[in-house]
Amino acid sequence: MKKIKLTINGKLFSVNSNPFSRLLDVLRDELKLTGTKEGCGEGECGACSVIMEGKLVNSCLVPILQAEGKKILTVEGLAKKSLTPLQKNFMKCGGAQCGICTPGMLMAAHAIQLKKKKPSKKEIREGLGGNLCRCTGYSQIIESIQATRSKA
């Protein structure tokens, strides 16, 4: 066990953890930030996506030791006092359905918007490339991001 400090959603946390525990497990089990979901556990589906140091990562592939001292944003950190326009558009446009992929999709969409305020449809598709959804067929997710983009 090792004491590991990291900043999540703007708050400093210190956890006593096995250095090789997955960031995903520490977020969900130790810190009770359950918005981040486990889909495949292999980095293929994107349900566990978080933003670490400004980059989208699969938290199921990140050993907690690798996150030490890093700034991490989870889906819980997107909205401060109320839902963001992106989250509202996911609800309005039907981008959120069963909910398993939604946190990862929101994080991927946020990462896209961090890079470019008004991404093209092609850039949106490419930015969502590592996230799988079995419910929407992606059109509502893309529509949700485009609706947000047009108001950015």
C-alpha positions in Angstrom: 0.0 0.0 0.0 1.1 3.5 -0.8 -0.3 6.9 0.0 -1.1 8.6 -3.4 -2.2 12.2 -3.8 -4.2 13.3 -6.8 -6.5 16.1 -7.7 -10.0 15.1 -8.9 -12.5 17.6 -10.0 -10.5 20.4 -8.4 -10.2 18.7 -5.0 -7.1 17.2 -3.5 -7.4 13.5 -2.5 -5.1 11.2 -0.7 -5.7 7.5 -1.0 -3.9 4.5 0.6 -3.8 2.1 -2.3 -2.0 -0.7 -4.0 0.1 1.3 -6.6 -1.2 -1.0 -9.3 -4.9 -0.6 -8.5 -6.8 0.8 -11.5 -7.7 4.4 -11.4 -11.3 3.3 -12.2 -11.5 1.1 -9.1 -10.1 3.9 -6.8 -12.6 6.4 -8.3 -15.5 4.1 -7.8 -14.7 2.0 -4.7 -12.5 4.2 -2.6 -13.7 7.7 -3.5 -17.3 6.8 -4.3 -17.2 8.7 -7.6 -19.5 6.1 -9.4 -20.3 8.2 -12.5 -17.3 6.6 -14.2 -18.5 3.2 -15.5 -16.7 -0.1 -16.2 -17.7 -1.6 -19.5 -15.1 -3.9 -20.9 -12.2 -3.5 -18.5 -9.8 -3.6 -21.5 -9.8 0.0 -22.8 -12.0 -0.9 -25.7 -15.3 0.7 -24.9 -14.6 4.1 -23.4 -17.3 3.9 -20.6 -14.6 4.6 -18.0 -13.2 7.7 -19.8 -11.8 10.5 -17.7 -9.7 13.5 -18.5 -6.2 13.4 -17.0 -4.0 16.4 -17.4 -6.2 17.6 -20.3 -6.2 14.2 -22.2 -8.9 11.7 -22.5 -7.9 8.3 -21.0 -9.5 5.0 -20.2 -9.3 4.8 -16.4 -9.5 1.0 -16.5 -6.0 1.0 -18.0 -4.3 3.6 -15.7 -2.6 2.3 -12.6 -3.3 4.7 -9.7 0.4 5.3 -9.3 0.5 6.7 -12.8 -2.2 9.2 -11.7 -0.2 10.4 -8.7 0.0 14.2 -8.7 -2.2 14.5 -11.8 -5.3 16.6 -12.3 -8.3 14.4 -13.2 -11.7 15.4 -14.3 -14.6 12.9 -14.0 -18.2 13.2 -15.2 -19.1 14.4 -11.7 -16.8 17.4 -12.2 -18.4 18.6 -15.4 -21.3 20.4 -13.7 -20.5 22.7 -10.9 -23.9 24.0 -9.7 -26.1 22.8 -12.6 -25.9 20.7 -15.7 -23.7 22.0 -18.5 -25.2 22.8 -21.9 -23.5 19.6 -23.2 -25.3 17.5 -20.5 -28.6 19.2 -21.1 -28.3 18.5 -24.8 -27.5 14.9 -24.2 -30.9 14.7 -22.4 -32.8 16.9 -24.9 -31.5 15.1 -28.0 -31.6 11.6 -26.7 -27.8 11.1 -26.5 -28.2 9.5 -23.1 -30.2 6.3 -23.2 -29.2 3.2 -21.0 -26.5 5.2 -19.2 -23.6 2.9 -19.4 -21.7 4.7 -22.1 -23.0 8.2 -21.3 -20.4 9.3 -18.8 -17.6 8.3 -21.1 -19.3 9.9 -24.1 -19.7 13.1 -22.1 -16.1 13.1 -21.2 -15.1 12.4 -24.8 -17.4 15.2 -26.0 -15.9 17.5 -23.4 -12.4 16.6 -24.6 -13.4 17.4 -28.2 -14.7 20.8 -27.0 -11.5 21.5 -25.1 -9.6 21.1 -28.4 -12.0 23.0 -30.5 -15.1 25.1 -29.6 -16.9 24.4 -32.8 -15.8 21.0 -34.1 -17.0 19.7 -37.4 -19.1 16.6 -37.7 -16.0 14.7 -38.8 -14.0 15.9 -35.8 -16.8 14.9 -33.5 -16.9 11.4 -35.1 -13.1 11.1 -34.8 -13.2 12.3 -31.2 -15.8 9.7 -30.2 -13.8 7.0 -31.9 -12.8 5.2 -28.7 -16.3 5.1 -27.2 -18.9 2.5 -28.0 -22.6 2.8 -27.7 -25.1 0.0 -28.4 -28.3 2.0 -27.9 -28.3 5.2 -29.9 -26.4 4.4 -33.1 -24.4 7.6 -32.4 -26.7 10.0 -34.3 -28.3 11.4 -31.1 -24.9 11.7 -29.5 -23.5 13.6 -32.4 -26.6 15.7 -32.5 -26.2 16.5 -28.8 -22.6 17.7 -29.4 -23.6 19.6 -32.5 -26.4 21.4 -30.6 -23.9 22.4 -27.9 -21.3 23.4 -30.6 -23.7 25.8 -32.2 -24.3 27.6 -29.0 -20.5 27.7 -28.1 
